[in-house]
Structures are given as structure tokens and as C-alpha cells.
Amino acid sequence: MGLSEIRARMDKACAAAGRAPGDVELIAVSKVQPEDRVASVLDQGHRIFGENRVQEAAGRWPAFQECYSGIILHLIGPLQSNKARQAMEMFQAIHSVDRPKIAQAIARLAQEMGHCPDLFVQVNTGEEPQKAGVLPGDVDGFVAECHALDLPIKGLMCIPPVEEEPSLHFALLAKMAARNGLSGLSMGMSGDFERAIAQGATHVRVGSAIFGERDYG
Ligand SMILES: *Cc1c(COP(=O)(O)O)cnc(C)c1O
């Protein structure tokens, strides 16, 4: 697979769902991928990338940013308070806001820095103990808390449990977002982005289907 095939599949999924082709933003998840694969996707004109770790992103993106203009980075992995400043300097969007402490840290820094990335609240739709994210029952309260802190909450994000039908989780996330007046839905990965688009995804996070399998060795 590759970038152009994923774009074509996204357009098809949009058409099938009665949505405009430009309706869904593709975040190319470059975590762990070798530089040459990332450069190849940049050379094909893509500019929106997702990274899991602040440290890894800080190590590789400044060099790319010297050679390619208009790069937009999304943080899709967990965020520690002590990395919040660095994350807010480097990323245009953060998809992993999931607890009051990090919301408060971001709010404080946003005041000081005079800008704030777009934010998504991560929801643990499957209520999995090992997984990050606000529990479904806590979403409305947490979103209200974020609004009270003046945070620019754009929408909700989820990573469904691997062994369950993701569409049910996508539908649940869409319902929670609508109920809270949020238009952004960050959902869908390599194996299920078409189903996410059918359920209203505005941002899909696709890694291995664009770049190839990740080699953690
Ligand atoms: C790694 C990752 C992705 C991309 O996963 P693929 O299956 O390679 O598409 C998407 N979202 C998050 C949060 C990730 O950590």
C-alpha cells in the first residue's frame, strides 16, 4: 500500500458515506518509521504527520522542517506534564488530553505562550484498564472542565479495543462528541479507517498502511 492508495480509499469511503472528499484529514503516523520512508511520503507532497512520543518527534522533525515547508505535526501518544511545553512548541494538535492535571498544565502554558494547539480529548471507549483516556461516563464533565479552562477542544479521540468491532466504538465516540457540541472525531487507523469515516471521522491516523510495517527491533 501507500499514500495514494490510502487517499483513494478515503475518497471512496467519503463518497459511500455521502461526505465530501476533503472532509477527512489524513494524519500519516510516522512513529518508528525509518527516515527514508518518511522522506518519501514528504516527497509525495504530504505534510500532516502523527507521532507518538515527544522525544522521538523532537529528534527527527527539525531536520525535515529545514528541507520541507508546511509540515504539521500531531501528537497522538501519551503526554506527561513535564513534556507539555515542548509538545506545545512542536505540535499543532494534541490528541491525548485525558486528565485534569494535563489539561491544567496546557492551560497554564497556553496563557504564557499566547497560543495553544488544537486539542482532542482521548476517550477509553472500551474501558480497558491498561489504556489511556477518559472513561465514557466522565467525558461530559471533563470536557466542561476543559472549556472552563478556555482550552480549544476540537473533538474526541479513541483507540478501540483490538478484539472488538471498532464501528461500535466509533459510533459511541460520535454520540459523545455531538452531545458536547464538538465537531472533531479523531478515529480510524490502518485496519479500520473506512469504518471510522462511515461513522463521521474528521481525522484518521494511518501508519503502517502508508509506510509499511513498523520494525520495533
Ligand atoms: C500507531 C498509532 C496509529 C497508527 O496505527 P496503524 O495501525 O499503523 O495505522 C494510530 N493511532 C495511534 C494512537 C497510534 O499509536
The ligand as a Gaussian input file, in Angstrom:
#p B3LYP/6-31G(d) Opt

LIG

0 1
 C        0.440000       3.806000      15.972000
 C       -0.847000       4.541000      16.087000
 C       -1.694000       4.700000      14.965000
 C       -1.416000       4.105000      13.600000
 O       -1.537000       2.721000      13.640000
 P       -1.525000       1.859000      12.263000
 O       -2.231000       0.612000      12.647000
 O       -0.106000       1.671000      11.911000
 O       -2.255000       2.631000      11.248000
 C       -2.842000       5.442000      15.145000
 N       -3.160000       5.992000      16.328000
 C       -2.386000       5.863000      17.418000
 C       -2.795000       6.496000      18.689000
 C       -1.210000       5.132000      17.331000
 O       -0.453000       4.997000      18.433000

